[in-house]
Amino acid sequence: MTSTPASSRPTDVRILEAGHDFEDFRLRMPYQFGGRTITHLTLLNVSLLVGNGRGRQARGAGCMPLGNAWAFPSSRVTHDQSLRAMQKLADRIASLTARHSQRGHPIDLYRSLEPLYLEAAARVSAENGLAEPIPKLCALVVASAFDLAIHDAFGKVNEVNAYQAYGPEYMDRDLSHYLGEDFKGEWLDRYLRTRPASHLHLYHSVGASDPLDSPDRGPAVEDGLPQTLAEWIAAEGLTHFKVKLNGGDLGLDVDRIVDIERVVSACLRNRGGREWKYSLDFNEGCRDVDYLLDFLKEIERRAPSVTARLQYVEQPTSRNLAGPPRILLHRAAREVPLVADEALVDLDSFRLARQVGYSGVALKTCKGQSQSLLLAAAAQKYGAYLCVQDLTCPGLSLVHSAGLAAHLPGVHALEANSRQYIPSANRRWKSKFPSLFRITDGRLGTGSLTGAGLGTG
């Protein structure tokens, strides 16, 4: 559905130029999740020039990893084929964005552009003879860097932090236009913090093959950074741990979390710490709800301290919410909050996720700033558990991800694992936001994300 502005404001922007490039990085150590292992990462960098109704111009930037292993998993399309398809789609999206003549607020601009982006994804799929078409989630990942750049440019050209520009002063329509009559008379800024949280707990990712207390899963990486979970805890004072589990083998999954609790408990008690938290991410690895229930029962039996510290479980079963088979999760959701991630691509999927039993949502800027903000409002309105994750986002993409998390009420932690796997991609941003990229007390410093645009000034 396209969306055209109801009126023209001097703050509305039109896109004048759109450029992009790619950067390739090798991970310092493999990252395993959902039975997949990644060793390389490609970043999409976007730069946009916009003009507003006052005749001013400014540039905005967006950045996002092309996480095809997560966004386009397939047994019929190879990793290289899906990555090339995402790069070709980025080329198409850049052209479509540069030619877009509408003026408006970033959310309205993105809503008019997204159907064009999805049509482009279908064309790229057909023209390249892909055995499976580019999924919507994959198209959103590519589009997200452009959407972020629009929001960033909008704030900069109007000399305002973008999170201060989601109310009636800058937008023509209330939330009912985007989310339905339940939101009549409500504006997006109602669901945002007026200023970013000063700090967020860092959710440290424990990949499914990451060493815990000795580098016994391959040669050590000689770069001066921690190698094991125990070393990361000692170096950064970590208290929150996101554990990647593969599913498929109940014994192995239970043994893994029991081992992690052993290491975390020993490390934190040696440091005098008493409080720590877990989240578990199966990346769709559970074949059914009974697998998850059996897992929860076993950790309650073998490591009840994990159960007491467990904040939520993320995407335990297939992203295909409608099936077949249709997996209902209500029994598990009575035990622990369940958050949808890969399954969450729009408002309809949010509603469907709630129908099958999900009690919360995992927001990610890689699905778009515009959509993330709208779904954050919906989640809060309907009492869903809310968290923010990343896509191994480094550099600017981490700044933007942290900005989203820091402006959402009720979000107190953020996954940020680029420092573990691709720290080289963070170098240029460390000096500008040191408390975001240098961790000493288990927290990310987000209070300085107040500059124009998406916080970078």
C-alpha positions in Angstrom: 0.0 0.0 0.0 1.4 3.4 -0.9 1.1 6.4 1.3 1.1 10.0 0.3 1.4 13.0 2.7 -1.8 14.6 3.7 -0.2 18.0 3.6 3.2 19.5 3.0 5.3 20.7 5.9 8.5 22.7 5.7 10.2 19.8 7.5 9.2 17.3 4.9 12.0 16.0 2.8 12.6 14.7 -0.7 15.4 12.4 -1.6 17.9 14.1 -4.0 20.7 11.5 -4.2 21.3 7.9 -3.1 24.6 6.2 -3.1 25.9 2.9 -1.6 28.9 0.6 -1.4 29.9 -2.7 0.2 32.7 -3.7 2.7 33.8 -7.2 3.3 35.1 -8.5 6.7 36.4 -11.8 7.9 35.3 -12.7 11.4 38.0 -13.2 14.0 36.4 -16.4 15.0 33.4 -18.4 13.6 29.9 -17.5 14.8 27.5 -20.5 15.0 23.8 -20.1 15.4 20.8 -22.2 14.4 23.1 -24.9 13.0 24.8 -22.4 10.7 28.3 -21.0 10.9 29.4 -17.7 9.4 33.0 -16.7 8.9 32.6 -13.6 6.7 30.4 -10.5 6.8 29.5 -8.0 4.1 28.4 -4.5 5.1 26.0 -2.3 3.1 26.8 1.4 3.5 24.3 4.0 2.3 24.5 7.8 1.9 21.5 9.9 1.0 21.1 13.6 0.2 17.8 15.1 1.1 16.2 18.6 0.8 13.4 20.0 3.0 10.8 22.6 2.3 13.0 25.4 3.7 15.5 24.9 0.9 18.1 23.2 3.1 20.0 20.1 2.2 21.8 17.5 4.4 23.2 14.0 4.1 22.2 11.0 6.1 23.9 7.6 6.4 22.8 4.1 7.1 24.7 0.8 7.4 23.6 -2.8 7.8 25.3 -6.2 7.6 23.9 -8.3 4.7 23.1 -11.2 7.1 22.0 -13.7 4.4 22.7 -16.7 6.6 20.0 -15.5 8.9 17.6 -13.7 6.5 17.8 -16.1 3.6 18.5 -19.6 4.9 18.0 -22.2 2.2 18.9 -25.7 1.1 18.4 -24.7 -2.5 20.1 -21.3 -2.7 23.7 -21.3 -1.8 25.3 -18.8 0.6 27.1 -17.0 -2.2 24.0 -16.9 -4.4 21.9 -15.3 -1.7 24.6 -12.8 -0.9 24.9 -11.8 -4.5 21.2 -11.5 -4.8 21.2 -9.1 -1.8 23.9 -7.0 -3.4 22.0 -6.8 -6.6 18.8 -5.8 -4.7 20.8 -3.1 -3.0 21.7 -1.7 -6.4 18.0 -1.7 -7.5 16.9 -0.1 -4.2 19.4 2.6 -4.5 18.1 3.5 -8.0 14.5 3.4 -6.8 15.2 5.6 -3.8 17.1 8.2 -5.8 14.3 8.5 -8.3 11.5 8.8 -5.6 10.0 12.2 -6.0 7.6 12.2 -3.0 8.1 14.6 -0.1 7.2 13.6 3.4 8.2 12.3 6.8 10.6 9.3 6.8 7.9 6.9 7.9 5.6 7.9 5.1 8.4 7.9 2.6 9.4 4.4 3.6 5.8 3.1 3.4 5.6 4.4 -0.1 8.9 2.9 -1.0 8.6 -0.6 0.6 6.2 -2.0 -2.1 8.6 -0.9 -4.8 11.5 -2.6 -2.9 9.5 -5.8 -2.6 8.7 -5.8 -6.3 12.4 -5.2 -7.0 13.2 -8.3 -4.9 10.8 -10.4 -6.9 12.4 -9.2 -10.2 16.0 -9.9 -8.9 14.8 -13.4 -7.9 13.4 -14.1 -11.4 16.2 -12.5 -13.4 18.8 -14.5 -11.5 17.0 -17.8 -11.6 17.0 -18.3 -7.8 15.6 -21.6 -6.8 13.7 -19.8 -4.1 12.6 -16.1 -4.2 14.2 -13.6 -1.9 12.2 -13.7 1.3 10.5 -10.6 2.6 12.8 -10.6 5.7 15.8 -10.6 3.4 14.5 -7.7 1.4 13.9 -5.8 4.6 17.5 -6.2 5.7 18.7 -4.7 2.4 16.1 -1.9 2.6 16.9 -1.1 6.2 20.1 0.7 5.5 18.3 3.1 3.2 15.4 3.6 5.6 17.9 4.4 8.4 19.7 6.9 6.1 16.3 8.7 5.4 15.6 9.1 9.1 19.2 10.2 9.8 19.0 12.8 6.9 15.6 14.0 8.0 16.9 14.9 11.5 20.1 16.5 10.2 18.4 18.7 7.6 15.9 19.9 10.2 18.6 20.1 12.9 16.8 17.8 15.4 17.4 14.4 16.9 15.2 12.0 14.9 13.6 10.7 18.0 12.3 14.2 18.8 10.5 14.2 15.4 7.9 11.5 15.8 5.1 13.6 17.1 2.4 16.0 15.5 4.9 18.8 15.1 6.6 16.7 12.3 4.0 14.1 11.3 0.7 14.5 9.6 -1.0 11.4 10.8 -1.5 9.7 14.2 -0.8 6.1 14.7 -4.3 5.0 13.7 -3.3 5.5 10.1 -0.5 2.9 10.4 -1.8 0.6 13.2 -5.6 0.8 13.3 -8.3 2.5 15.3 -7.0 1.3 18.7 -4.4 4.1 18.2 -6.8 6.9 17.4 -5.4 10.2 18.7 -2.0 8.7 19.7 1.3 9.7 18.2 4.4 7.7 17.9 6.3 9.9 20.4 4.0 8.6 23.1 5.8 5.3 22.9 9.3 6.6 23.0 11.6 8.0 25.7 12.1 11.7 25.4 15.9 11.1 25.9 17.9 8.0 25.5 18.6 5.8 28.5 22.0 6.6 29.9 23.1 2.9 29.8 21.9 -0.5 28.6 23.0 -3.8 29.8 25.1 -5.6 27.2 23.7 -9.0 26.2 26.9 -10.9 25.4 26.3 -13.5 22.7 27.5 -17.0 23.4 27.7 -18.6 20.0 26.9 -22.3 19.8 30.6 -23.1 19.2 32.2 -20.4 21.3 34.7 -21.7 23.9 33.6 -21.3 27.5 36.7 -21.5 29.8 39.4 -22.9 27.5 40.1 -22.4 23.8 39.4 -26.0 23.1 37.4 -25.6 19.9 40.2 -24.6 17.6 43.4 -22.5 17.6 43.5 -19.4 19.7 43.2 -16.0 18.0 46.3 -14.0 18.7 44.9 -10.5 18.7 44.9 -9.5 22.3 41.1 -9.8 22.8 39.4 -12.4 25.0 39.1 -15.9 23.6 36.7 -17.6 26.0 33.5 -16.7 27.8 35.3 -16.6 31.1 37.9 -14.1 29.7 35.1 -11.9 28.3 33.4 -11.8 31.7 36.7 -10.8 33.4 37.5 -8.2 30.8 34.1 -6.5 30.5 32.3 -7.2 33.7 29.4 -9.0 31.9 26.1 -9.8 33.6 23.8 -10.6 30.7 24.2 -13.6 28.3 22.4 -14.5 25.1 22.9 -18.2 24.5 22.7 -19.6 21.0 21.4 -23.2 21.0 21.1 -25.3 17.9 18.1 -27.4 18.8 17.7 -31.0 17.4 19.6 -32.7 20.2 18.0 -32.1 23.6 20.9 -33.6 25.5 23.5 -31.4 23.8 21.4 -28.2 24.3 20.9 -28.9 28.0 24.5 -29.8 28.6 25.5 -26.6 26.9 23.4 -24.3 29.1 24.5 -26.2 32.2 28.2 -25.7 31.2 27.6 -22.0 30.6 25.9 -21.6 34.0 28.9 -23.3 35.6 31.4 -20.9 34.0 29.3 -17.8 34.5 28.6 -18.7 38.1 32.2 -19.3 38.9 33.4 -16.1 37.2 30.8 -13.7 38.7 31.0 -15.1 42.2 34.8 -14.6 42.0 34.1 -11.0 41.1 31.6 -10.6 43.9 28.6 -10.5 41.5 25.3 -12.0 42.5 22.9 -11.0 39.7 23.1 -12.2 36.1 20.6 -12.9 33.4 20.1 -15.2 30.4 18.1 -15.2 27.2 18.1 -18.2 24.9 17.9 -18.2 21.1 17.2 -21.4 19.2 17.0 -19.6 15.8 14.0 -21.9 14.9 15.9 -25.0 16.0 13.1 -26.6 18.1 11.0 -29.0 15.9 7.9 -28.4 18.1 6.7 -27.0 21.3 7.3 -30.3 23.1 11.0 -30.0 22.5 11.1 -26.6 24.1 9.0 -27.8 27.1 11.2 -30.8 27.6 14.3 -28.5 27.4 12.8 -26.1 30.1 11.9 -29.1 32.3 15.5 -30.5 32.0 17.2 -27.2 32.9 14.8 -26.8 35.8 16.0 -30.3 37.0 19.7 -29.9 36.3 20.3 -26.2 36.7 17.3 -24.4 38.4 19.4 -21.3 38.8 19.2 -20.8 35.0 15.4 -21.0 35.1 15.4 -18.3 37.8 17.6 -16.0 35.7 15.9 -16.7 32.3 14.4 -13.5 30.9 13.0 -14.9 27.6 13.4 -17.4 24.8 13.7 -16.2 21.3 12.2 -17.7 18.1 12.3 -21.4 19.3 10.4 -22.8 16.3 10.0 -22.1 12.6 9.5 -18.6 11.3 6.7 -19.9 9.1 3.9 -19.1 11.6 1.1 -20.3 9.4 2.7 -23.7 8.8 2.3 -26.4 7.9 2.6 -27.6 10.5 1.2 -24.7 12.5 3.0 -24.8 15.9 1.1 -23.4 18.9 3.4 -22.2 21.7 0.9 -21.2 24.4 2.0 -23.9 26.8 5.6 -22.8 26.7 4.7 -19.1 26.9 3.1 -19.8 30.3 6.6 -20.9 31.5 8.7 -18.1 30.0 8.3 -15.1 27.7 8.6 -16.1 24.0 9.7 -13.5 21.6 9.3 -13.6 17.8 12.3 -12.6 15.7 12.7 -14.2 12.2 8.9 -14.5 12.0 8.3 -10.8 12.6 8.3 -8.9 9.3 5.2 -6.6 9.5 2.1 -5.8 11.5 0.2 -8.9 10.2 3.0 -11.2 11.3 2.9 -9.5 14.8 -0.7 -10.3 15.1 -0.2 -13.9 13.9 2.7 -14.4 16.3 0.4 -13.4 19.1 -2.2 -15.9 17.9 0.2 -18.8 17.9 1.4 -18.0 21.4 4.3 -15.6 21.2 4.2 -13.2 24.2 6.8 -10.7 22.9 8.8 -9.4 20.0 12.4 -8.9 19.2 12.9 -5.6 17.3 15.9 -5.1 15.0 16.9 -2.1 12.9 17.8 -4.6 10.2 14.0 -4.8 9.6 13.8 -1.1 9.2 13.7 1.9 11.5 10.2 2.8 10.4 8.7 -0.6 10.9 10.6 -1.1 14.2 9.2 2.1 15.6 5.6 1.2 14.6 5.9 -2.4 16.0 7.4 -1.0 19.2 4.2 1.0 19.7 2.0 -2.0 18.9 4.0 -4.2 21.3 3.6 -1.7 24.1 -0.1 -1.0 23.4 -0.9 -4.7 23.6 1.3 -5.6 26.5 3.9 -7.7 24.6 7.4 -8.3 26.0 9.8 -6.1 24.1 13.5 -6.5 23.4 16.0 -5.2 20.9 18.6 -7.4 19.1 21.2 -6.8 16.5 22.6 -8.6 13.4 26.2 -8.6 14.4 25.9 -4.8 13.7 29.3 -3.0 13.8 30.1 0.7 13.6 27.3 3.0 12.5 24.8 0.1 12.4 25.5 -0.5 16.1 25.1 3.2 16.9 21.7 3.1 15.2 20.7 -0.2 16.9 21.7 1.2 20.3 19.7 4.4 19.6 16.6 2.4 19.0 17.0 0.3 22.2 17.8 3.4 24.3 14.7 5.2 23.3 12.2 2.4 24.0 10.6 2.3 27.4 11.1 -1.1 29.2 14.1 -2.1 27.1 17.1 -2.4 29.5 19.6 -4.5 27.5 20.9 -4.9 24.0 22.8 -7.6 22.2 25.9 -6.1 20.5 28.3 -8.8 19.4 30.4 -7.1 16.7 33.1 -6.5 19.3 33.4 -10.3 19.6 33.5 -11.3 16.0 34.4 -8.3 13.8 36.0 -5.6 16.0 37.9 -4.2 13.1 34.6 -2.8 11.7 34.2 -0.7 14.8 37.5 1.2 14.7 36.3 4.5 13.2 33.5 4.9 15.7 35.3 4.1 18.9 36.6 7.5 19.5 33.3 9.2 18.9 31.2 6.9 21.1 33.8 5.3 23.5 31.2 4.2 26.1 29.3 2.3 23.4 32.3 0.5 22.0 34.6 0.0 25.1 32.8 -2.1 27.8 34.1 -2.3 31.3 31.0 -2.7 33.5 28.8 -4.9 31.4 26.9 -1.9 30.0 26.7 0.1 26.8 26.8 3.8 27.3 23.9 5.3 25.2 23.3 8.6 26.9 25.4 10.5 24.3 23.2 9.5 21.4 21.5 12.8 21.3 23.0 14.5 18.2 21.0 15.5 15.1 19.7 12.7 12.9 19.9 9.2 14.5 22.2 10.5 17.2 25.5 11.0 15.4 25.2 14.8 15.0 
